[in-house]
Every structure is written in structure tokens, then in C-alpha cells.
Amino acid sequence: MAQVLEFKLPDLGEGLTEAEIVRWLVQVGDVVAVDQPVVEVETAKAMVEVPCPYGGVVTARFGEEGTELPVGAPLITVAVGAPASGADTTAPAGSRTPARPAGNAAEEPEASEGSGNVLVGYGTGAPPARRPRVRPQPPNTTPPPASGSAPAAPAQDTPLAAPAGGTRVDADGPVGKDAPVNGDGPVPVISPLVRRLARENGLDLRELTGSGPDGLILRADVEYALRAAAAQGGRTTAPQPEPQARVAAQPAAPAKAPASTALGGGTRVPLKGVRGAVADKLSRSRREIPDATCWVDADATELMRARAAMNAAGGPKISLLAVLARICTAALARYPELNSTVDLAAREVVRLDHVHLGFAAQTERGLVVPVVRDAHARDAEGLTAEFARLTEAARAGALTPGELTGGTFTLNNYGVFGVDGSTPIINHPEAAMLGVGRIVPKPWVHEGELAVRQVVQLSLTFDHRVCDGGTAGGFLRYVADCVEQPAVLLRTL
């Protein structure tokens, strides 16, 4: 007899808690092999294909394309092993396997061969034990609602709904028509934002009847209860009106909001994916890091000539970003305070031994910061090749979480946008970022005479906890000296 295993969205690493389904790679009824990719998801870091650790027949999928799922939410169920004689191996969408009796481990069938493709969150051994599912009661045996309690809201179609006759499971247990709204059972809430809103306002979610699918409690339900409580003198456990009256007063929000919703002449754009990750990181940087910025104009004429000479000598072309990166690593060797991070818990500044250089790259998905590992050990040619590889992967959405994290210093070339200067926001938890503006012809005093030279503005934003202005100024001045006289770099080669 086939065993139906549930494959959940694995932990994709680097603190990621959710992912959006971009494209399903299998259909219900398809036969999948161990480690075969079954879905393409987009996280705040990158787009990745998720392989399934089980081989068998896909019996159900959870979530439509565009749906955002938390880590640990079911993705698919797979029928593993030989089917019973005469049984159909292609179960229809929405089919489910009856819950097995608890406490009978001796009768548990052995799992099929494990996965050899490891993602954080599942390994290569036996599949994890499934949570017991709640068997729904037949409609004719459903007990009537208790006196005075509000009936559950009618179920609606939603990508997050469980298959027909099944239940939806979140971190707190089953969510669906079998999940009790009141009493000691799990609360039918999926969104952690809804839980936090209720907790911060002292609202007991077990007192609410959700207006979402299968009685799911939505943010609109919590906000309605809070307004009702305020109208009754601050009670946060105010009784709710009947669902029909609530619908008239407060329309139930859809299970998944559209990408943008016009409201009062404006447009709401969800902060999610790359945009949401950037917003969170920059906000944290502003909250935690007391930053300061200094800047200087530099004559980059000799730097441009030196790069042209290197490229004229043959071999792979050297990018300007690679030359600037080589200058940065030389400057960090002289001023290691800026290649550090602050450990708030220990109240220590941790100076790092290796330079993992991040660089800002604009893509269709938004701004990402790939990281060049051990940049201090690479020459200009090696840096050029790695910049090109990471940039191509970033534009294709193929960067791994490991290639987007772990930077110790960031180089931001915003001159490609045609601007001269900026005050960069530090890429938390780093201690500094160097910004480079466009290189343009400008009047400049050169050797005592006015001349037209290639001028660039350099700006350094630094964490004032790791160093004072003298160190930051010394770093920036050394970078400017290398830009104006590239031969200065020969001392560090």
C-alpha cells in the first residue's frame, strides 16, 4: 500500500521565513523522482528551485503561483511505494490520506529512499514524521453551535486552502473547518502580523470568529474588534456581531491581496520579496548604526589612463569596478577598523581577517548586493571575472543566499546612474560603505594651472562606533590618492 508523505517548504537558510511560489514544475498525478525540482520559489534573496526528497506520485499541491508561503507550510503530497492491487496511483487533486492511529509506531511503513540533495530544513535520511491530521466530521453529524456563539464564516476558495476534505496546517496546528475557533484548540490564524497586532493590543484571538476561508482570522477581523472595543470603553474582548452584520459594516479582506490596491487616489505596493528585504535591512541600519559620512573630489584622469593601458596590453579586459575594488582592499589593509562589525551583546568591535567585498547591483527584481569572497586575495583580473559572474547571476535571479550574505565591506558605484554624489546607508552589520559617483570632465587645477580633468566624487559612510573621523578620513584620503596616482598601489602589490 502506498504511503502519502507531505513535503513542506524547507528552511532555505539565512533567516528566510517565507517564499513566493513563482512556477510549479509538476502537476497533480505526475511521477517525480527523488531530488527532482517540483517548484520554483522567490525569496527575499533569490529565485531557487526546490527539490522534493521523496519519489512517487504527486497527489496534491498547496498554493497557486503568486502565493506567499511561510517556511514549514505544505508544498505537495507524494504517494510513495507500491500501490495496493487494483488501486489508482494518480490521486486527484484534493485527495488526502486518512490519519493513522497514534502510538502505533510498529505498524508505520518504512520510508522510501531518502534524498541526497540537502537543503536546510530536511536531510538525507528518513522523512520527518507527519503531524496527525484531524478527520473532519460528516456534515450530518456536525453538532449545532453553542448557544450565543457566532457561527463560523462560510468557506471560500483560496490558494492556501487545504485539499477537499482536508485541513490546512500552520505552526500552531490545523487550520480549517475542523480547527476550533474558541476553547483550548489552535487559533485559526496564519499571518504573524495578525497575531502581533492582537498581542500588542491585548486582544484574545480565541474570542473572534474569522471572516476568512474556513473561519480564518484576518487582519480586518482584528481591526474591527479593536474599533468595537474602543467604542465600548476600551474593552479588548468585546463580543462580535453576527457575520452577516459584520459583512455589511466591514467587508472581509480577500485571502490574498492584489499586488497593488488603489485606495483614496493612491496605490499600495506590498513590501515583500527583495523590496521588503531591502526595506528591513536599511531600516535596521538606520536604527542601530550611528553613521557619519565624509566625501572628497578626486582627479581620476591617471586612473582612467592606467586602466586603458592595462586593457591595451592584451588579455581579459579589466573593469573599472575591479580597479576600485583593488584600491578598497589595499585601503582596508591600512585601516582595518573599517573591515569590522559590532557585537552589541558582548559590547565589542570585531575586526575581521578577510575582506568579503559586497557591491551594489541593480536588477529587475530590485537592488541586490552580491559578495566577492576573499577579495583581498584576488588581483584585478580575478576581481573582474568574479564581478561579471555575480552580476550575470543577479540579473538572472540565480544568486544563492550564500552569495548575497557575509559581506564585510561594500562598494557602491552609483555613478552608473549618472549622479555625482550620495550618502550611502551602511549594509548592516558591516561598518562602512564606499560610494563612487560618475567620472566626468570638470575644470580642475592641475600642476598650478586650470585644466579639464576627469573628476569623481568619493563618499564614505562609516559606523562611528568602530572609529573616529581621523581613521575614516585617512581611509578616504588614501583611496583618493590611489585614484589620482595609481602608482601608489605598487607599494601593496
C-alpha positions as CSV (number, residue, x, y, z in Angstrom):
1,M,0.0,0.0,0.0
2,A,1.3,3.4,-0.9
3,Q,2.3,5.9,1.8
4,V,1.4,9.5,1.3
5,L,4.2,11.8,2.5
6,E,3.8,15.6,2.9
7,F,6.7,17.7,1.7
8,K,6.9,21.1,3.4
9,L,8.6,24.3,2.3
10,P,12.1,23.8,3.7
11,D,14.2,26.4,5.5
12,L,16.2,28.0,2.7
13,G,18.7,29.4,5.1
14,E,20.0,32.9,6.0
15,G,17.0,33.6,8.3
16,L,14.4,33.4,5.4
17,T,10.9,32.8,6.8
18,E,8.8,32.8,3.6
19,A,8.9,32.4,-0.1
20,E,6.6,33.1,-3.0
21,I,5.6,30.4,-5.5
22,V,6.8,31.6,-8.9
23,R,6.2,28.5,-11.0
24,W,5.0,24.9,-10.4
25,L,7.2,22.4,-12.2
26,V,4.9,19.4,-11.6
27,Q,1.2,18.7,-11.8
28,V,-1.1,16.5,-9.7
29,G,-0.7,13.0,-11.0
30,D,2.9,13.4,-12.2
31,V,5.5,10.9,-11.2
32,V,8.5,12.6,-9.5
33,A,12.0,11.2,-8.7
34,V,14.0,11.8,-5.6
35,D,15.5,15.2,-5.7
36,Q,13.5,16.3,-8.7
37,P,12.7,20.1,-8.6
38,V,9.0,20.5,-8.1
39,V,8.5,24.2,-7.7
40,E,10.4,27.5,-8.3
41,V,10.1,30.0,-5.4
42,E,11.3,33.5,-4.9
43,T,12.7,34.6,-1.6
44,A,14.0,37.9,-0.4
45,K,17.4,36.7,-1.6
46,A,17.0,34.9,-4.9
47,M,14.9,32.6,-7.0
48,V,15.5,28.9,-6.4
49,E,14.2,25.6,-7.5
50,V,13.1,23.4,-4.6
51,P,13.8,19.6,-5.0
52,C,11.5,17.1,-3.4
53,P,13.2,14.5,-1.1
54,Y,10.6,11.8,-2.0
55,G,10.0,9.8,-5.1
56,G,6.4,8.8,-6.1
57,V,3.2,10.2,-7.5
58,V,2.1,13.8,-6.7
59,T,-1.3,13.7,-5.1
60,A,-1.8,17.3,-4.1
61,R,-0.3,20.8,-4.4
62,F,-0.7,23.6,-2.0
63,G,-0.7,27.2,-3.2
64,E,-1.1,28.8,-6.5
65,E,1.5,30.7,-8.4
66,G,2.0,34.1,-6.7
67,T,1.1,32.7,-3.3
68,E,3.4,33.5,-0.4
69,L,4.0,30.6,1.9
70,P,5.8,30.5,5.3
71,V,8.7,28.1,5.9
72,G,7.2,24.8,7.1
73,A,3.9,25.2,5.1
74,P,2.9,22.1,3.0
75,L,4.1,22.3,-0.7
76,I,3.0,18.9,-2.1
77,T,2.0,15.4,-1.0
78,V,3.6,12.4,-2.7
79,A,2.3,8.8,-2.7
80,V,5.4,6.7,-2.1
81,G,5.7,3.0,-2.6
82,A,3.8,0.3,-4.5
83,P,0.0,0.9,-4.6
84,A,-2.5,-1.7,-3.4
85,S,-3.7,-4.2,-6.1
86,G,-6.0,-2.5,-8.5
87,A,-5.5,0.9,-6.9
88,D,-5.2,4.0,-9.0
89,T,-1.8,5.7,-8.4
90,T,-2.8,9.1,-9.7
91,A,-4.8,10.5,-6.9
92,P,-7.0,13.5,-7.8
93,A,-6.2,17.0,-6.5
94,G,-7.5,17.4,-3.1
95,S,-7.2,13.8,-2.1
96,R,-5.9,13.0,1.3
97,T,-4.8,10.0,3.3
98,P,-6.7,9.2,6.4
99,A,-4.9,9.9,9.6
100,R,-3.2,6.8,11.1
101,P,-3.7,5.9,14.7
102,A,-1.3,7.5,17.0
103,G,1.1,5.4,19.2
104,N,1.4,2.5,16.7
105,A,5.0,3.0,15.6
106,A,5.5,-0.7,14.9
107,E,2.9,-0.5,12.1
108,E,4.5,2.5,10.4
109,P,5.7,1.6,6.9
110,E,9.4,2.3,6.3
111,A,10.1,5.4,4.2
112,S,11.4,5.1,0.8
113,E,15.0,6.0,-0.1
114,G,16.0,9.4,1.2
115,S,17.1,12.5,-0.6
116,G,20.7,13.1,-1.5
117,N,20.1,16.8,-2.2
118,V,20.3,18.6,1.0
119,L,18.5,21.9,1.7
120,V,18.5,23.4,5.1
121,G,15.4,22.1,6.8
122,Y,15.5,18.5,5.7
123,G,18.2,16.0,5.4
124,T,19.0,12.8,3.6
125,G,17.6,10.2,6.0
126,A,14.1,9.1,6.7
127,P,11.3,11.6,6.1
128,P,10.1,13.5,9.2
129,A,7.1,12.3,11.0
130,R,3.9,14.0,9.9
131,R,1.6,15.7,12.3
132,P,-1.6,13.9,12.9
133,R,-4.4,15.3,10.8
134,V,-7.8,16.0,12.1
135,R,-10.5,13.9,10.4
136,P,-13.5,16.1,9.5
137,Q,-16.9,15.1,10.8
138,P,-19.6,14.2,8.3
139,P,-22.0,17.1,7.6
140,N,-25.0,15.3,9.2
141,T,-23.1,14.7,12.4
142,T,-21.8,18.3,12.9
143,P,-23.1,19.5,16.3
144,P,-25.1,22.7,16.3
145,P,-23.3,25.8,17.6
146,A,-23.4,26.5,21.2
147,S,-26.0,29.0,22.5
148,G,-24.8,32.6,21.9
149,S,-21.8,31.7,19.8
150,A,-21.4,33.2,16.4
151,P,-21.5,30.7,13.5
152,A,-18.3,30.2,11.6
153,A,-17.8,32.2,8.4
154,P,-18.5,30.3,5.2
155,A,-15.5,28.8,3.4
156,Q,-14.3,30.4,0.3
157,D,-11.8,29.4,-2.4
158,T,-8.3,30.4,-1.7
159,P,-4.8,29.2,-2.9
160,L,-3.9,28.4,0.7
161,A,-7.0,26.2,1.3
162,A,-6.3,22.6,2.0
163,P,-7.5,19.9,-0.4
164,A,-11.1,19.0,-0.4
165,G,-11.9,17.1,2.8
166,G,-8.5,18.0,4.3
167,T,-7.2,20.6,6.8
168,R,-4.6,23.4,6.5
169,V,-1.8,23.3,9.0
170,D,0.3,26.2,10.3
171,A,2.9,26.4,13.0
172,D,0.2,26.1,15.7
173,G,-1.7,23.1,14.4
174,P,-4.6,22.5,11.9
175,V,-6.3,25.5,10.4
176,G,-9.6,24.8,8.7
177,K,-13.2,23.9,9.3
178,D,-12.0,21.4,11.9
179,A,-10.0,23.9,13.9
180,P,-11.9,25.3,16.8
181,V,-12.2,29.0,17.0
182,N,-12.9,29.1,20.7
183,G,-11.9,27.0,23.5
184,D,-8.5,25.4,24.0
185,G,-7.8,24.3,20.4
186,P,-5.5,26.1,17.9
187,V,-6.4,29.6,16.8
188,P,-7.1,29.8,13.0
189,V,-4.5,32.5,12.2
190,I,-1.8,32.2,9.5
191,S,-0.3,35.7,9.5
192,P,2.2,36.5,12.2
193,L,1.3,40.2,11.7
194,V,-2.3,39.4,12.8
195,R,-1.0,37.7,15.9
196,R,1.3,40.5,16.8
197,L,-1.5,43.1,16.3
198,A,-3.7,41.2,18.6
199,R,-1.0,40.7,21.2
200,E,0.1,44.3,21.3
201,N,-3.5,45.4,21.9
202,G,-4.3,42.7,24.5
203,L,-6.9,41.1,22.2
204,D,-7.7,37.4,22.8
205,L,-7.9,35.8,19.3
206,R,-10.0,32.9,20.7
207,E,-12.9,35.3,21.2
208,L,-13.0,36.2,17.5
209,T,-14.8,34.5,14.6
210,G,-12.8,34.8,11.4
211,S,-14.4,36.1,8.2
212,G,-11.8,34.4,6.0
213,P,-11.9,31.0,4.4
214,D,-12.7,28.2,6.9
215,G,-13.1,30.7,9.7
216,L,-9.6,32.1,9.2
217,I,-9.0,35.2,11.3
218,L,-7.8,38.1,9.1
219,R,-6.3,41.5,10.0
220,A,-9.7,43.1,9.2
221,D,-11.3,41.0,11.9
222,V,-8.8,42.1,14.5
223,E,-9.1,45.8,13.5
224,Y,-12.9,45.6,13.6
225,A,-12.7,44.1,17.1
226,L,-10.4,46.8,18.3
227,R,-12.6,49.5,16.9
228,A,-15.6,47.9,18.6
229,A,-13.8,47.6,21.8
230,A,-12.8,51.3,21.7
231,A,-16.4,52.2,21.1
232,Q,-17.4,50.3,24.3
233,G,-14.9,52.0,26.5
234,G,-11.6,50.2,25.8
235,R,-12.8,46.5,26.2
236,T,-10.5,44.4,24.1
237,T,-12.7,41.3,24.3
238,A,-15.8,42.9,23.0
239,P,-18.4,40.4,21.6
240,Q,-18.7,40.4,17.8
241,P,-21.8,40.9,15.9
242,E,-23.3,38.2,13.6
243,P,-21.2,37.6,10.5
244,Q,-24.0,39.0,8.3
245,A,-23.9,42.3,10.1
246,R,-20.2,42.3,10.0
247,V,-20.0,41.9,6.3
248,A,-22.3,44.9,5.9
249,A,-20.2,47.1,8.2
250,Q,-16.8,45.8,7.3
251,P,-16.1,43.8,4.1
252,A,-14.0,40.8,4.6
253,A,-10.5,41.2,3.1
254,P,-9.5,38.7,0.5
255,A,-7.2,35.9,1.4
256,K,-4.5,37.3,-0.8
257,A,-4.4,41.0,-1.6
258,P,-3.6,42.1,-5.1
259,A,-0.1,43.3,-6.0
260,S,-1.3,46.9,-5.7
261,T,-4.6,48.2,-4.5
262,A,-5.8,51.7,-5.3
263,L,-7.2,53.5,-2.2
264,G,-8.1,57.1,-2.0
265,G,-6.3,58.1,-5.1
266,G,-3.1,56.3,-4.1
267,T,-1.5,53.0,-4.8
268,R,-0.4,50.4,-2.2
269,V,2.6,48.3,-3.1
270,P,3.4,45.4,-0.8
271,L,6.8,45.4,0.8
272,K,7.8,41.9,0.1
273,G,10.5,39.9,-1.7
274,V,13.6,41.8,-2.5
275,R,12.0,45.2,-1.8
276,G,10.8,44.0,1.6
277,A,14.3,42.6,2.5
278,V,16.0,45.9,1.4
279,A,13.5,47.9,3.5
280,D,14.1,45.8,6.6
281,K,17.9,45.9,6.3
282,L,18.1,49.6,5.7
283,S,15.7,50.4,8.5
284,R,17.7,48.3,10.9
285,S,20.9,50.0,9.7
286,R,19.4,53.4,10.5
287,R,18.1,52.3,13.9
288,E,21.3,50.6,15.1
289,I,24.2,52.3,13.5
290,P,25.3,55.8,14.3
291,D,26.7,56.6,10.9
292,A,28.6,59.6,9.6
293,T,29.6,60.5,6.0
294,C,32.7,62.2,4.6
295,W,33.5,62.9,1.0
296,V,36.2,64.2,-1.4
297,D,36.6,65.0,-5.0
298,A,39.5,63.3,-6.8
299,D,41.2,63.6,-10.2
300,A,40.7,60.2,-11.8
301,T,42.5,61.1,-15.1
302,E,45.5,59.0,-14.3
303,L,43.4,56.1,-13.1
304,M,41.5,56.1,-16.4
305,R,44.8,56.1,-18.3
306,A,46.2,53.3,-16.3
307,R,43.2,51.1,-16.9
308,A,43.3,51.9,-20.6
309,A,47.0,50.9,-20.7
310,M,46.2,47.6,-18.9
311,N,43.5,46.7,-21.4
312,A,45.7,47.7,-24.3
313,A,48.4,45.2,-23.1
314,G,46.2,42.3,-24.1
315,G,44.4,39.6,-22.1
316,P,40.9,39.9,-20.4
317,K,39.6,43.4,-20.1
318,I,39.8,44.9,-16.6
319,S,36.7,46.7,-15.4
320,L,36.8,50.0,-13.6
321,L,34.9,48.4,-10.7
322,A,37.7,45.8,-10.3
323,V,40.3,48.5,-10.1
324,L,38.3,50.4,-7.5
325,A,37.8,47.2,-5.6
326,R,41.6,46.6,-5.6
327,I,42.0,50.1,-4.2
328,C,39.5,49.4,-1.4
329,T,41.2,46.2,-0.3
330,A,44.5,48.0,-0.1
331,A,43.0,50.8,1.9
332,L,41.3,48.3,4.3
333,A,44.7,46.6,4.9
334,R,45.9,50.0,6.1
335,Y,42.7,50.9,8.1
336,P,41.3,47.5,9.3
337,E,38.9,49.3,11.7
338,L,36.6,49.7,8.8
339,N,36.5,46.0,8.0
340,S,34.7,45.1,11.2
341,T,31.4,44.6,12.8
342,V,29.9,45.5,16.2
343,D,28.8,42.7,18.6
344,L,26.2,44.5,20.7
345,A,25.7,41.6,23.1
346,A,29.4,41.5,24.0
347,R,29.9,45.2,23.5
348,E,32.9,44.5,21.3
349,V,34.2,45.6,17.9
350,V,35.2,42.5,15.9
351,R,37.9,43.2,13.4
352,L,37.7,40.7,10.6
353,D,40.6,38.9,9.0
354,H,39.2,38.5,5.5
355,V,37.6,41.1,3.1
356,H,34.4,39.8,1.6
357,L,33.5,42.7,-0.7
358,G,29.9,43.4,-1.5
359,F,28.9,45.5,-4.4
360,A,25.5,47.0,-5.3
361,A,23.8,45.6,-8.4
362,Q,20.5,46.9,-9.8
363,T,18.3,44.2,-11.3
364,E,14.7,43.9,-12.5
365,R,13.9,42.4,-9.1
366,G,15.5,45.4,-7.3
367,L,18.8,46.2,-5.6
368,V,20.9,43.3,-4.5
369,V,24.4,43.1,-3.0
370,P,26.4,40.1,-4.2
371,V,29.5,39.3,-2.2
372,V,33.0,38.6,-3.7
373,R,34.6,36.2,-1.2
374,D,38.3,36.9,-0.2
375,A,38.5,40.0,-2.4
376,H,41.8,40.9,-0.7
377,A,43.4,37.8,-2.3
378,R,42.3,38.5,-5.8
379,D,44.1,40.6,-8.5
380,A,42.3,43.0,-10.8
381,E,41.8,40.3,-13.4
382,G,40.3,37.8,-10.9
383,L,38.0,40.6,-9.5
384,T,36.8,41.4,-13.0
385,A,35.8,37.8,-13.6
386,E,34.0,37.4,-10.3
387,F,32.1,40.7,-10.7
388,A,31.0,39.6,-14.1
389,R,29.8,36.2,-12.9
390,L,27.9,37.5,-9.9
391,T,26.3,40.4,-11.9
392,E,25.1,37.9,-14.5
393,A,23.7,35.6,-11.9
394,A,22.0,38.6,-10.1
395,R,20.2,39.7,-13.3
396,A,19.1,36.1,-13.9
397,G,17.8,35.8,-10.4
398,A,20.1,32.8,-9.8
399,L,22.2,34.1,-6.9
400,T,22.2,31.8,-3.9
401,P,21.6,33.1,-0.3
402,G,25.3,32.4,0.4
403,E,26.3,34.7,-2.5
404,L,24.2,37.5,-1.0
405,T,25.3,37.4,2.6
406,G,28.5,37.6,4.7
407,G,30.0,40.8,3.3
408,T,32.4,42.8,5.4
409,F,32.6,46.0,3.3
410,T,30.5,47.3,0.4
411,L,31.5,49.2,-2.7
412,N,28.6,51.2,-4.3
413,N,29.2,52.5,-7.8
414,Y,26.1,54.8,-8.1
415,G,27.9,56.8,-10.9
416,V,26.3,54.4,-13.4
417,F,23.0,56.2,-12.7
418,G,24.6,59.5,-13.8
419,V,24.8,61.1,-10.3
420,D,27.8,62.7,-8.7
421,G,27.4,62.0,-5.0
422,S,25.4,60.3,-2.3
423,T,25.3,59.4,1.4
424,P,25.2,55.6,1.3
425,I,23.4,53.7,4.0
426,I,25.6,51.0,5.6
427,N,24.8,47.5,4.7
428,H,24.1,46.1,8.2
429,P,26.0,44.6,10.0
430,E,29.0,46.0,8.2
431,A,30.9,49.1,9.4
432,A,31.4,51.1,6.2
433,M,30.5,51.6,2.6
434,L,32.4,53.5,-0.1
435,G,30.3,55.3,-2.7
436,V,31.7,56.3,-6.1
437,G,30.0,58.9,-8.3
438,R,30.2,59.3,-12.1
439,I,33.6,60.3,-13.6
440,V,33.1,63.4,-15.8
441,P,35.3,66.1,-17.3
442,K,35.4,69.2,-15.0
443,P,37.6,72.2,-14.5
444,W,40.4,71.3,-12.2
445,V,43.7,73.0,-11.0
446,H,46.4,70.6,-12.2
447,E,50.1,71.5,-11.6
448,G,49.2,75.1,-10.9
449,E,47.1,75.6,-14.0
450,L,43.4,75.3,-14.8
451,A,42.7,72.2,-16.9
452,V,39.9,69.9,-17.8
453,R,40.3,66.7,-15.9
454,Q,38.3,63.5,-15.2
455,V,36.8,64.2,-11.8
456,V,35.0,61.8,-9.4
457,Q,33.4,62.3,-6.0
458,L,34.1,59.6,-3.4
459,S,32.0,59.3,-0.3
460,L,32.5,57.1,2.8
461,T,29.7,56.3,5.3
462,F,31.1,54.7,8.4
463,D,29.9,53.4,11.8
464,H,31.2,56.0,14.3
465,R,31.3,53.3,17.0
466,V,34.2,51.5,15.3
467,C,36.4,54.5,14.6
468,D,36.6,58.3,14.7
469,G,36.7,60.8,11.9
470,G,40.5,60.6,11.7
471,T,40.5,57.0,10.7
472,A,37.7,57.4,8.2
473,G,39.3,60.5,6.7
474,G,42.6,58.6,6.4
475,F,41.0,55.8,4.6
476,L,39.1,58.1,2.2
477,R,42.3,60.1,1.5
478,Y,44.3,57.0,0.8
479,V,41.6,55.9,-1.7
480,A,41.6,59.3,-3.4
481,D,45.4,59.2,-3.6
482,C,45.3,55.9,-5.3
483,V,42.7,57.2,-7.8
484,E,44.8,60.2,-8.5
485,Q,48.1,58.3,-8.6
486,P,47.6,54.6,-9.3
487,A,51.3,54.0,-8.8
488,V,50.6,54.3,-5.0
489,L,49.1,50.9,-5.3
490,L,52.5,49.4,-6.2
491,R,53.5,49.6,-2.5
492,T,50.9,47.0,-1.7
493,L,51.3,44.6,-4.6
